[in-house]
Amino acid sequence: MNSTLILSLIPTALFLMLPVDNNDTMVINGSANALVAMSEPSYSLPSQEAGHVRKRDIILLEFDGKHKPGRWDIHQYDSEFAYSAGKHELSMDGSGGMNQHITRRGIMIDPGRPYVIEADFTINEPVDAPVPNSFCINFNIAGKEGELDSLFCWSMNLDISPAGSQHAGVMKTMGFVNGGFREIRQARKVIDWCRMNTTYHIVIEAGRNEGSRFLRHIVTVSVFEGSELKEHFTTDYSTFPYQPGNDMPVRIGLNTHGANWTLKNLRVYYTR
C-alpha cells in the first residue's frame, strides 16, 4: 500500500435503520443497561476496503447524544473515584492521580476478528498542568463478564505535556499485566501536535495491518483534529508480555492517569 491514507464514510442510510432513544439518562460510577445503536459519523475512517459497516458487525455505540449509556465498572482500584456516563458524554475526574480504569460491562469481543474502536476525546486541563495528563483506551481486556480484579490488557494513550515543554506529548504502545503498567518502549512516539482542551478523534484498528490482513498483534492508530489527520502509525504488540487468548472473548475500557477528560461518540465494530 502506498502512503496515501484511504478514507471512507460510513453511509448515513445505515443509521436510519436503528432505533433512537429520546430519554436522557445520567449515571454515576456505572449503571443502566447497554444499548447498541448507530449514530451518524462525523469523521472519515482509515480503511483498506471501502464499503459499509454492516449492522451485524456493530459491537457498541455510545455517548452520541441519542442513546442511553451502558454500565462502566471501576476496574482494579482500591476505592471509588468520580466519573459520569450520560447520553452525551463520559466524563472522567483524574484528580486521584493514580491509574483509574473503567471497563464496559456487557460487551464481549471475539479476539479472532479484527475490530475498530473510535471516539472523540478532550483532555480538559490547563495548558501548564503538570504531567501526567493522559487519555487512554484499554482494549483486549482479559477476563469474564464482571471480572474486575488484576487488569490484563493492551492500551493506547495520549500524554500531553505542559505548554513550553520540549515536546507536546507522547503516544505509547502499552498496557497492563497483572495490574502493573508495561510499555514497549521502543515503540513510543514523541509527537508535536497535541494540545489541552482540544478535541481529537482517535481510531484504533485492532488486529489489522496496512495490507488489510488479520494479524492479531498488529494495531493501526490514527488521530484526527477536525478533518485533518494528525497521526497515523502501525505498532506491533507481539512482544508485549500479555497476549489475548484464542478462545476467550475480550473487553474494552478507558483509563486516566492524573487528567480530567471527556469522551464522546464511542463506536466499536468488527471490520470483517
Backbone as CSV, one residue per row, in Angstrom:
resi,resn,N_x,N_y,N_z,CA_x,CA_y,CA_z,C_x,C_y,C_z
1,MET,0.843,-1.189,0.000,0.000,0.000,0.000,0.875,1.235,0.000
2,ASN,0.494,2.253,-0.790,1.283,3.480,-0.782,0.962,4.305,0.436
3,SER,1.607,5.466,0.582,1.492,6.245,1.809,0.210,7.028,1.912
4,THR,-0.592,7.019,0.878,-1.851,7.769,0.926,-2.859,7.013,1.770
5,LEU,-3.436,7.668,2.724,-4.441,7.047,3.589,-5.781,7.026,2.878
6,ILE,-6.362,5.849,2.731,-7.652,5.735,2.057,-8.743,5.969,3.080
7,LEU,-9.623,6.934,2.814,-10.668,7.311,3.756,-12.031,6.984,3.167
8,SER,-12.908,6.504,4.001,-14.259,6.216,3.543,-15.254,6.602,4.608
9,LEU,-16.451,6.974,4.209,-17.511,7.350,5.133,-18.497,6.211,5.296
10,ILE,-18.902,5.950,6.521,-19.984,5.017,6.757,-21.272,5.671,6.277
11,PRO,-22.077,5.029,5.444,-23.228,5.692,4.852,-24.299,6.036,5.854
12,THR,-24.889,7.210,5.695,-25.932,7.684,6.593,-27.137,6.770,6.560
13,ALA,-27.413,6.149,5.442,-28.594,5.304,5.327,-28.600,4.183,6.345
14,LEU,-27.411,3.709,6.746,-27.332,2.644,7.736,-27.911,3.074,9.065
15,PHE,-27.720,4.336,9.422,-28.143,4.801,10.734,-29.662,4.875,10.844
16,LEU,-30.363,5.063,9.735,-31.799,5.239,9.763,-32.517,3.946,10.086
17,MET,-31.839,2.818,10.014,-32.453,1.535,10.303,-32.473,1.227,11.785
18,LEU,-31.832,2.062,12.623,-31.652,1.736,14.022,-32.471,2.658,14.913
19,PRO,-32.889,2.163,16.101,-33.769,2.948,16.956,-33.049,4.097,17.628
20,VAL,-33.812,5.111,17.986,-33.302,6.267,18.697,-34.018,6.371,20.024
21,ASP,-33.283,6.545,21.100,-33.834,6.708,22.431,-33.799,8.172,22.785
22,ASN,-34.956,8.750,23.074,-35.029,10.182,23.328,-34.932,10.542,24.797
23,ASN,-34.741,9.547,25.669,-34.636,9.821,27.099,-33.191,10.056,27.472
24,ASP,-32.945,11.095,28.246,-31.600,11.426,28.687,-31.377,10.822,30.064
25,THR,-30.367,9.985,30.194,-30.075,9.333,31.461,-28.640,9.590,31.841
26,MET,-28.402,10.016,33.068,-27.053,10.212,33.581,-26.805,9.185,34.669
27,VAL,-25.668,8.523,34.618,-25.316,7.562,35.644,-23.963,7.924,36.218
28,ILE,-23.787,7.691,37.492,-22.537,7.975,38.185,-21.918,6.650,38.608
29,ASN,-20.642,6.447,38.239,-19.909,5.230,38.575,-20.595,3.978,38.045
30,GLY,-21.314,4.126,36.921,-21.790,2.963,36.190,-23.134,2.454,36.615
31,SER,-24.093,2.370,35.698,-25.365,1.702,35.838,-26.067,1.775,34.510
32,ALA,-27.257,1.236,34.429,-28.090,1.214,33.223,-27.651,0.096,32.292
33,ASN,-28.566,-0.334,31.442,-28.318,-1.442,30.527,-27.683,-0.953,29.240
34,ALA,-26.937,-1.847,28.586,-26.283,-1.500,27.325,-27.303,-1.484,26.203
35,LEU,-27.224,-0.482,25.359,-27.998,-0.421,24.133,-27.036,-0.300,22.978
36,VAL,-27.252,-1.046,21.935,-26.398,-0.977,20.763,-27.176,-0.306,19.651
37,ALA,-26.703,0.857,19.227,-27.367,1.601,18.166,-26.331,2.444,17.456
38,MET,-26.632,2.866,16.267,-25.658,3.555,15.430,-25.984,5.027,15.357
39,SER,-24.979,5.877,15.454,-25.151,7.308,15.316,-24.465,7.765,14.041
40,GLU,-24.840,8.938,13.564,-24.280,9.444,12.325,-22.828,9.847,12.522
41,PRO,-21.903,9.389,11.674,-20.500,9.691,11.874,-20.152,11.088,11.384
42,SER,-19.127,11.662,11.958,-18.672,12.980,11.537,-17.235,12.935,11.032
43,TYR,-16.652,11.749,10.939,-15.260,11.631,10.536,-15.105,10.559,9.470
44,SER,-14.103,10.732,8.628,-13.705,9.677,7.711,-12.798,8.707,8.446
45,LEU,-12.972,7.436,8.184,-12.215,6.415,8.890,-11.170,5.800,7.982
46,PRO,-9.970,5.493,8.511,-8.985,4.794,7.702,-9.483,3.394,7.388
47,SER,-9.463,3.010,6.149,-9.967,1.702,5.764,-9.304,1.277,4.471
48,GLN,-8.935,0.008,4.401,-8.385,-0.511,3.176,-9.485,-1.016,2.245
49,GLU,-10.692,-1.132,2.765,-11.793,-1.618,1.970,-12.947,-0.639,2.088
50,ALA,-13.217,0.095,1.013,-14.358,0.986,1.028,-15.627,0.147,1.124
51,GLY,-16.661,0.697,1.739,-17.921,-0.027,1.825,-18.633,0.234,3.125
52,HIS,-19.555,-0.647,3.463,-20.477,-0.444,4.562,-19.997,-1.169,5.810
53,VAL,-20.309,-0.602,6.958,-20.228,-1.338,8.208,-21.595,-1.985,8.398
54,ARG,-21.641,-3.291,8.326,-22.916,-3.987,8.407,-23.478,-3.911,9.822
55,LYS,-24.789,-3.855,9.912,-25.435,-3.738,11.215,-25.004,-4.864,12.148
56,ARG,-24.857,-6.073,11.611,-24.488,-7.202,12.467,-23.043,-7.123,12.953
57,ASP,-22.229,-6.252,12.353,-20.841,-6.098,12.782,-20.659,-5.026,13.851
58,ILE,-21.704,-4.290,14.171,-21.607,-3.238,15.184,-21.571,-3.873,16.568
59,ILE,-20.582,-3.510,17.352,-20.419,-4.029,18.704,-21.012,-3.068,19.725
60,LEU,-20.718,-1.774,19.591,-21.131,-0.792,20.592,-21.126,0.598,19.990
61,LEU,-22.159,1.398,20.332,-22.154,2.831,20.053,-22.772,3.549,21.248
62,GLU,-22.076,4.579,21.727,-22.478,5.257,22.948,-22.021,6.704,22.933
63,PHE,-22.639,7.513,23.820,-22.236,8.905,24.048,-22.366,9.730,22.768
64,ASP,-23.438,9.475,22.043,-23.680,10.156,20.784,-24.817,11.155,20.875
65,GLY,-25.386,11.357,22.074,-26.486,12.287,22.262,-27.845,11.699,21.988
66,LYS,-27.908,10.429,21.625,-29.194,9.830,21.258,-29.564,8.608,22.087
67,HIS,-28.589,7.968,22.731,-28.842,6.665,23.329,-28.356,6.613,24.775
68,LYS,-29.060,5.838,25.577,-28.678,5.682,26.973,-27.315,5.014,27.083
69,PRO,-26.541,5.393,28.091,-25.236,4.744,28.270,-25.381,3.369,28.893
70,GLY,-24.387,2.541,28.674,-24.312,1.258,29.360,-23.580,1.408,30.689
71,ARG,-23.235,0.297,31.254,-22.592,0.279,32.564,-21.084,0.187,32.414
72,TRP,-20.376,1.064,33.104,-18.917,1.078,33.145,-18.494,0.831,34.594
73,ASP,-17.726,-0.225,34.808,-17.314,-0.630,36.155,-15.907,-0.163,36.468
74,ILE,-15.695,0.284,37.692,-14.336,0.554,38.160,-13.559,-0.761,38.191
75,HIS,-12.385,-0.756,37.585,-11.584,-1.978,37.440,-10.265,-1.801,38.185
76,GLN,-10.032,-2.667,39.148,-8.773,-2.708,39.884,-8.418,-1.351,40.481
77,TYR,-9.169,-0.954,41.474,-8.875,0.295,42.180,-9.315,0.101,43.620
78,ASP,-8.522,0.592,44.566,-8.763,0.312,45.977,-9.967,1.045,46.552
79,SER,-10.409,2.094,45.869,-11.535,2.870,46.374,-12.343,3.400,45.192
80,GLU,-13.308,4.257,45.481,-14.104,4.861,44.428,-13.376,6.069,43.829
81,PHE,-13.723,6.415,42.599,-13.309,7.691,42.018,-14.476,8.218,41.189
82,ALA,-14.406,9.500,40.854,-15.548,10.163,40.228,-15.491,10.066,38.710
83,TYR,-16.592,9.609,38.132,-16.795,9.702,36.688,-18.293,9.655,36.436
84,SER,-18.716,10.107,35.292,-20.137,10.088,34.960,-20.312,9.685,33.519
85,ALA,-21.313,8.853,33.259,-21.612,8.390,31.913,-23.043,8.777,31.575
86,GLY,-23.202,9.682,30.631,-24.518,10.143,30.229,-24.754,9.923,28.755
87,LYS,-25.914,10.344,28.291,-26.260,10.125,26.895,-25.329,10.876,25.948
88,HIS,-24.798,12.019,26.386,-23.991,12.859,25.506,-22.494,12.619,25.636
89,GLU,-22.024,12.195,26.821,-20.585,12.040,27.002,-20.280,11.248,28.248
90,LEU,-19.043,10.771,28.319,-18.496,10.209,29.546,-17.420,11.168,30.036
91,SER,-17.497,11.534,31.312,-16.523,12.464,31.899,-15.755,11.762,33.006
92,MET,-14.449,11.938,32.994,-13.575,11.319,33.988,-12.880,12.385,34.815
93,ASP,-12.876,12.205,36.129,-12.133,13.067,37.044,-10.883,12.316,37.464
94,GLY,-9.737,12.752,36.954,-8.488,12.056,37.231,-7.698,12.637,38.381
95,SER,-8.350,13.436,39.207,-7.621,14.148,40.259,-7.026,13.215,41.310
96,GLY,-7.460,11.943,41.331,-6.873,10.997,42.269,-5.402,10.734,41.990
97,GLY,-4.972,10.968,40.740,-3.552,10.892,40.414,-3.038,9.523,40.056
98,MET,-3.766,8.469,40.406,-3.342,7.110,40.073,-4.000,6.679,38.773
99,ASN,-3.546,5.539,38.220,-4.255,4.963,37.086,-5.672,4.588,37.499
100,GLN,-6.644,5.168,36.836,-8.051,4.918,37.120,-8.668,4.244,35.895
101,HIS,-9.094,3.003,36.067,-9.615,2.212,34.955,-11.116,2.012,35.109
102,ILE,-11.835,2.077,33.991,-13.216,1.618,33.944,-13.369,0.684,32.752
103,THR,-14.132,-0.398,32.942,-14.325,-1.411,31.907,-15.800,-1.534,31.594
104,ARG,-16.114,-1.619,30.302,-17.514,-1.664,29.850,-18.106,-3.044,30.102
105,ARG,-19.235,-3.082,30.793,-19.946,-4.334,31.045,-20.873,-4.636,29.865
106,GLY,-21.025,-5.913,29.569,-21.989,-6.320,28.556,-21.455,-6.355,27.144
107,ILE,-20.175,-6.046,26.955,-19.568,-6.059,25.625,-18.415,-7.061,25.632
108,MET,-18.607,-8.171,24.957,-17.586,-9.203,24.853,-17.223,-9.363,23.379
109,ILE,-15.950,-9.196,23.049,-15.476,-9.104,21.672,-14.713,-10.365,21.294
110,ASP,-14.952,-10.862,20.105,-14.258,-12.039,19.581,-12.823,-11.644,19.214
111,PRO,-11.810,-12.193,19.899,-10.426,-11.807,19.605,-9.916,-12.380,18.292
112,GLY,-10.690,-13.266,17.668,-10.291,-13.836,16.402,-10.777,-13.037,15.199
113,ARG,-11.360,-11.854,15.459,-11.809,-10.978,14.375,-11.195,-9.593,14.568
114,PRO,-10.779,-8.937,13.489,-10.305,-7.559,13.631,-11.461,-6.634,13.966
115,TYR,-11.187,-5.638,14.800,-12.231,-4.693,15.166,-11.639,-3.301,15.332
116,VAL,-12.516,-2.312,15.327,-12.122,-0.905,15.409,-12.780,-0.269,16.621
117,ILE,-12.002,0.561,17.328,-12.517,1.442,18.380,-12.263,2.865,17.917
118,GLU,-13.279,3.712,17.981,-13.066,5.124,17.648,-13.896,5.990,18.576
119,ALA,-13.386,7.191,18.869,-14.073,8.099,19.781,-13.489,9.492,19.663
120,ASP,-14.282,10.482,20.072,-13.808,11.849,20.257,-13.419,12.023,21.719
121,PHE,-12.305,12.688,21.982,-11.913,12.927,23.369,-11.247,14.285,23.499
122,THR,-11.329,14.840,24.703,-10.703,16.113,25.041,-10.095,15.998,26.421
123,ILE,-8.812,16.301,26.551,-8.168,16.369,27.868,-8.375,17.779,28.414
124,ASN,-9.155,17.878,29.466,-9.609,19.174,29.988,-8.701,19.650,31.119
125,GLU,-7.523,20.108,30.760,-6.549,20.543,31.747,-5.984,21.908,31.349
126,PRO,-5.526,22.712,32.316,-4.829,23.966,31.977,-3.588,23.676,31.145
127,VAL,-3.187,24.610,30.307,-2.053,24.381,29.406,-0.759,24.113,30.162
128,ASP,-0.652,24.602,31.404,0.576,24.401,32.176,0.434,23.291,33.217
129,ALA,-0.601,22.453,33.088,-0.818,21.388,34.073,0.351,20.419,34.077
130,PRO,0.854,20.054,35.253,1.990,19.125,35.314,1.580,17.731,34.851
131,VAL,2.549,16.968,34.340,2.269,15.588,33.941,2.026,14.749,35.199
132,PRO,1.296,13.616,35.079,0.760,13.064,33.834,-0.586,13.679,33.448
133,ASN,-0.812,13.811,32.159,-2.084,14.266,31.603,-2.467,13.296,30.499
134,SER,-3.082,12.180,30.853,-3.258,11.110,29.881,-4.722,10.781,29.633
135,PHE,-5.006,10.498,28.369,-6.242,9.825,27.962,-5.821,8.485,27.378
136,CYS,-6.520,7.419,27.746,-6.070,6.088,27.354,-7.261,5.173,27.109
137,ILE,-7.192,4.385,26.035,-8.176,3.350,25.749,-7.551,1.997,26.039
138,ASN,-8.209,1.209,26.888,-7.810,-0.172,27.144,-8.596,-1.088,26.210
139,PHE,-7.933,-2.047,25.605,-8.623,-2.991,24.736,-7.999,-4.368,24.882
140,ASN,-8.663,-5.368,24.306,-8.257,-6.769,24.510,-8.127,-7.080,26.000
141,ILE,-9.054,-6.569,26.797,-9.032,-6.800,28.246,-9.417,-8.248,28.530
142,ALA,-8.590,-8.947,29.286,-8.846,-10.341,29.634,-9.917,-10.432,30.713
143,GLY,-10.555,-11.590,30.767,-11.482,-11.851,31.853,-12.910,-12.043,31.404
144,LYS,-13.681,-12.711,32.264,-15.091,-12.940,32.007,-15.907,-11.693,32.360
145,GLU,-17.144,-11.691,31.940,-18.050,-10.602,32.262,-18.058,-10.330,33.760
146,GLY,-17.786,-9.095,34.146,-17.838,-8.702,35.547,-16.570,-8.960,36.336
147,GLU,-15.543,-9.595,35.740,-14.283,-9.798,36.444,-13.508,-8.489,36.460
148,LEU,-13.222,-7.995,37.662,-12.651,-6.658,37.803,-11.436,-6.660,38.730
149,ASP,-10.735,-7.794,38.793,-9.534,-7.862,39.627,-8.329,-7.454,38.786
150,SER,-7.207,-8.092,38.945,-5.972,-7.664,38.283,-6.181,-7.509,36.775
151,LEU,-5.744,-6.369,36.260,-6.011,-5.995,34.880,-4.926,-6.517,33.942
152,PHE,-5.356,-7.231,32.899,-4.503,-7.642,31.794,-5.114,-7.064,30.522
153,CYS,-4.373,-6.213,29.819,-4.934,-5.602,28.617,-3.830,-4.960,27.790
154,TRP,-4.170,-4.590,26.560,-3.388,-3.670,25.759,-3.997,-2.288,25.889
155,SER,-3.200,-1.260,25.664,-3.689,0.120,25.794,-3.006,1.012,24.762
156,MET,-3.724,2.062,24.378,-3.146,3.118,23.554,-3.530,4.448,24.178
157,ASN,-2.532,5.283,24.410,-2.812,6.528,25.126,-2.226,7.733,24.399
158,LEU,-2.650,8.880,24.877,-2.020,10.154,24.521,-1.699,10.882,25.816
159,ASP,-0.426,11.181,26.034,0.007,12.039,27.140,0.332,13.413,26.577
160,ILE,-0.284,14.460,27.115,0.013,15.822,26.678,0.897,16.492,27.726
161,SER,1.991,17.081,27.278,2.926,17.759,28.169,2.481,19.191,28.420
162,PRO,2.926,19.812,29.502,2.604,21.220,29.736,3.145,22.111,28.622
163,ALA,2.491,23.251,28.423,2.952,24.207,27.408,4.397,24.595,27.678
164,GLY,5.202,24.703,26.624,6.597,25.073,26.757,7.543,23.914,26.974
165,SER,6.994,22.690,27.060,7.861,21.522,27.217,8.595,21.228,25.917
166,GLN,9.605,20.391,26.023,10.434,20.091,24.861,9.629,19.466,23.728
167,HIS,8.664,18.615,24.073,7.763,18.066,23.067,6.338,18.169,23.586
168,ALA,5.378,18.151,22.660,3.981,18.356,23.043,3.394,17.152,23.764
169,GLY,3.837,15.960,23.397,3.278,14.779,24.047,3.875,13.505,23.506
170,VAL,3.318,12.376,23.975,3.744,11.057,23.514,2.526,10.157,23.373
171,MET,2.657,9.186,22.465,1.703,8.091,22.376,2.469,6.804,22.614
172,LYS,1.893,5.895,23.416,2.613,4.717,23.875,1.913,3.434,23.466
173,THR,2.710,2.485,22.960,2.264,1.104,22.797,2.462,0.451,24.156
174,MET,1.371,0.257,24.883,1.477,-0.079,26.303,0.308,-0.972,26.703
175,GLY,0.223,-1.210,28.005,-0.868,-1.992,28.554,-0.617,-2.277,30.014
176,PHE,-1.348,-3.251,30.543,-1.235,-3.603,31.956,-1.172,-5.125,32.071
177,VAL,-0.260,-5.587,32.925,-0.041,-7.009,33.142,-0.135,-7.265,34.634
178,ASN,-1.120,-8.074,35.027,-1.384,-8.323,36.448,-1.513,-7.006,37.212
179,GLY,-2.128,-6.026,36.553,-2.391,-4.733,37.173,-1.286,-3.715,37.039
180,GLY,-0.106,-4.123,36.580,1.021,-3.210,36.507,1.235,-2.664,35.102
181,PHE,1.624,-1.401,35.030,1.892,-0.745,33.757,3.080,-1.380,33.062
182,ARG,2.939,-1.644,31.754,4.047,-2.124,30.937,4.008,-1.384,29.606
183,GLU,5.179,-1.132,29.037,5.275,-0.405,27.782,6.328,-1.053,26.888
184,ILE,6.053,-1.103,25.584,7.085,-1.448,24.601,7.794,-0.141,24.268
185,ARG,8.865,0.103,24.978,9.488,1.423,24.980,9.960,1.859,23.590
186,GLN,10.461,0.936,22.809,10.998,1.309,21.500,9.901,1.732,20.528
187,ALA,8.639,1.448,20.864,7.527,1.846,20.004,6.930,3.198,20.416
188,ARG,7.486,3.828,21.442,6.950,5.118,21.887,7.089,6.165,20.783
189,LYS,6.047,6.964,20.577,6.059,8.018,19.552,6.003,9.385,20.219
190,VAL,7.036,10.171,20.050,7.036,11.562,20.501,6.317,12.383,19.437
191,ILE,5.379,13.232,19.854,4.556,13.977,18.903,4.611,15.471,19.221
192,ASP,4.275,16.274,18.225,4.416,17.727,18.379,3.123,18.486,18.086
193,TRP,1.973,17.778,17.986,0.745,18.426,17.529,-0.330,18.568,18.603
194,CYS,-0.203,17.920,19.740,-1.335,17.830,20.677,-1.379,19.020,21.634
195,ARG,-2.596,19.360,22.065,-2.826,20.489,22.969,-3.948,20.144,23.944
196,MET,-3.909,20.771,25.114,-5.007,20.645,26.063,-6.262,21.302,25.480
197,ASN,-7.412,20.867,26.006,-8.704,21.479,25.686,-8.973,21.511,24.182
198,THR,-8.509,20.496,23.478,-8.703,20.353,22.037,-9.308,18.981,21.786
199,THR,-10.328,18.928,20.967,-10.998,17.658,20.686,-10.273,16.914,19.572
200,TYR,-9.938,15.664,19.847,-9.314,14.776,18.872,-10.210,13.558,18.671
201,HIS,-10.070,12.968,17.503,-10.798,11.740,17.171,-9.768,10.643,16.968
202,ILE,-9.843,9.608,17.785,-8.877,8.516,17.708,-9.541,7.289,17.099
203,VAL,-8.803,6.593,16.251,-9.250,5.351,15.626,-8.188,4.288,15.889
204,ILE,-8.581,3.207,16.562,-7.683,2.097,16.855,-8.188,0.884,16.093
205,GLU,-7.401,0.416,15.130,-7.741,-0.780,14.360,-6.978,-1.956,14.959
206,ALA,-7.674,-2.775,15.733,-7.049,-3.875,16.461,-7.034,-5.132,15.607
207,GLY,-5.841,-5.632,15.337,-5.706,-6.857,14.568,-5.818,-6.661,13.079
208,ARG,-5.449,-5.493,12.599,-5.500,-5.269,11.156,-4.301,-4.417,10.760
209,ASN,-3.565,-4.838,9.757,-2.386,-4.077,9.390,-2.623,-3.307,8.100
210,GLU,-1.605,-2.664,7.592,-1.752,-1.805,6.421,-2.132,-2.591,5.168
211,GLY,-1.838,-3.869,5.125,-2.186,-4.669,3.969,-3.540,-5.324,4.056
212,SER,-4.342,-4.957,5.049,-5.691,-5.476,5.242,-5.709,-6.957,5.587
213,ARG,-4.591,-7.486,6.106,-4.552,-8.865,6.573,-4.790,-8.875,8.077
214,PHE,-5.433,-9.944,8.571,-5.662,-10.072,10.009,-4.418,-10.636,10.672
215,LEU,-3.716,-9.776,11.392,-2.596,-10.167,12.235,-2.931,-9.694,13.639
216,ARG,-3.135,-10.635,14.526,-3.685,-10.330,15.847,-2.856,-9.293,16.606
217,HIS,-1.540,-9.322,16.423,-0.666,-8.475,17.225,-0.429,-7.091,16.620
218,ILE,-0.947,-6.839,15.413,-0.735,-5.556,14.751,-1.905,-4.617,15.034
219,VAL,-1.590,-3.392,15.409,-2.603,-2.372,15.712,-2.252,-1.116,14.930
220,THR,-3.236,-0.562,14.242,-3.055,0.677,13.495,-3.820,1.792,14.191
221,VAL,-3.166,2.933,14.374,-3.732,4.056,15.126,-3.753,5.301,14.252
222,SER,-4.874,5.998,14.249,-4.999,7.276,13.543,-5.629,8.287,14.488
223,VAL,-5.180,9.529,14.412,-5.746,10.613,15.220,-6.056,11.784,14.295
224,PHE,-7.279,12.300,14.409,-7.714,13.458,13.633,-7.970,14.639,14.561
225,GLU,-7.730,15.845,14.060,-8.258,17.066,14.664,-9.159,17.701,13.611
226,GLY,-10.463,17.676,13.867,-11.397,18.016,12.808,-11.236,17.015,11.681
227,SER,-11.091,17.500,10.453,-10.893,16.606,9.310,-9.419,16.373,8.999
228,GLU,-8.526,16.977,9.772,-7.086,16.873,9.499,-6.489,15.671,10.208
229,LEU,-5.823,14.823,9.453,-5.129,13.688,10.034,-3.851,14.171,10.707
230,LYS,-3.748,13.981,12.028,-2.578,14.447,12.780,-1.554,13.335,13.007
231,GLU,-2.023,12.091,13.094,-1.106,10.982,13.385,-1.642,9.707,12.755
232,HIS,-0.738,8.890,12.222,-1.130,7.593,11.664,0.087,6.677,11.734
233,PHE,-0.041,5.564,12.462,1.079,4.634,12.570,0.560,3.235,12.870
234,THR,1.399,2.271,12.559,1.124,0.872,12.873,2.125,0.410,13.916
235,THR,1.643,-0.313,14.912,2.506,-0.749,16.008,2.297,-2.240,16.256
236,ASP,3.277,-2.878,16.875,3.327,-4.334,16.989,3.347,-4.722,18.469
237,TYR,2.328,-5.467,18.905,2.224,-5.914,20.301,2.746,-7.334,20.505
238,SER,3.434,-7.903,19.515,3.822,-9.319,19.616,4.782,-9.584,20.762
239,THR,5.542,-8.575,21.190,6.476,-8.770,22.303,5.901,-8.332,23.647
240,PHE,4.663,-7.878,23.650,4.057,-7.458,24.922,3.827,-8.693,25.795
241,PRO,4.080,-8.611,27.104,4.029,-9.807,27.947,2.644,-10.398,28.172
242,TYR,1.580,-9.684,27.829,0.239,-10.276,27.849,-0.265,-10.384,26.419
243,GLN,-0.790,-11.553,26.058,-1.410,-11.769,24.761,-2.817,-12.339,24.985
244,PRO,-3.821,-11.795,24.302,-5.171,-12.339,24.456,-5.239,-13.777,23.975
245,GLY,-6.088,-14.579,24.639,-6.240,-15.974,24.251,-7.021,-16.131,22.965
246,ASN,-6.971,-17.322,22.420,-7.656,-17.585,21.160,-9.158,-17.771,21.332
247,ASP,-9.587,-18.244,22.487,-10.969,-18.658,22.662,-11.772,-17.754,23.604
248,MET,-11.116,-17.023,24.476,-11.835,-16.217,25.458,-12.141,-14.833,24.889
249,PRO,-13.400,-14.390,24.939,-13.719,-13.030,24.492,-12.967,-11.987,25.304
250,VAL,-12.812,-10.806,24.716,-12.112,-9.708,25.374,-13.059,-8.524,25.520
251,ARG,-12.624,-7.525,26.297,-13.460,-6.366,26.607,-12.713,-5.081,26.267
252,ILE,-13.411,-3.960,26.402,-12.780,-2.656,26.227,-12.984,-1.825,27.482
253,GLY,-12.117,-0.805,27.642,-12.239,0.076,28.796,-11.531,1.390,28.537
254,LEU,-11.513,2.227,29.559,-10.916,3.556,29.483,-10.069,3.788,30.715
255,ASN,-9.119,4.708,30.595,-8.177,4.944,31.682,-7.756,6.404,31.705
256,THR,-7.542,6.933,32.888,-6.863,8.213,33.046,-5.745,8.063,34.062
257,HIS,-4.717,8.872,33.896,-3.646,8.962,34.880,-3.411,10.445,35.132
258,GLY,-4.153,10.968,36.090,-3.945,12.348,36.506,-4.673,13.409,35.717
259,ALA,-5.493,13.032,34.738,-6.136,14.037,33.886,-7.649,13.925,33.943
260,ASN,-8.300,15.089,33.861,-9.732,15.128,33.607,-9.939,15.115,32.094
261,TRP,-10.858,14.276,31.604,-11.147,14.279,30.184,-12.598,13.929,29.936
262,THR,-13.051,14.228,28.724,-14.386,13.842,28.294,-14.276,13.027,27.014
263,LEU,-15.226,12.109,26.849,-15.253,11.236,25.686,-16.652,11.263,25.073
264,LYS,-16.725,11.334,23.739,-17.997,11.334,23.017,-17.888,10.407,21.806
265,ASN,-19.066,10.044,21.278,-19.162,9.315,20.003,-18.284,8.077,19.969
266,LEU,-18.446,7.252,20.996,-17.707,5.990,21.051,-18.361,4.982,20.111
267,ARG,-17.549,4.358,19.246,-18.034,3.358,18.297,-17.041,2.199,18.246
268,VAL,-17.577,1.000,18.316,-16.761,-0.218,18.239,-17.448,-1.161,17.265
269,TYR,-16.694,-1.709,16.313,-17.307,-2.588,15.328,-16.250,-3.494,14.690
270,TYR,-16.712,-4.671,14.275,-15.857,-5.587,13.528,-15.674,-5.078,12.106
271,THR,-14.501,-5.345,11.545,-14.245,-4.946,10.171,-14.367,-6.097,9.189
272,ARG,-14.507,-7.306,9.698,-14.849,-8.447,8.827,-15.232,-9.634,9.675
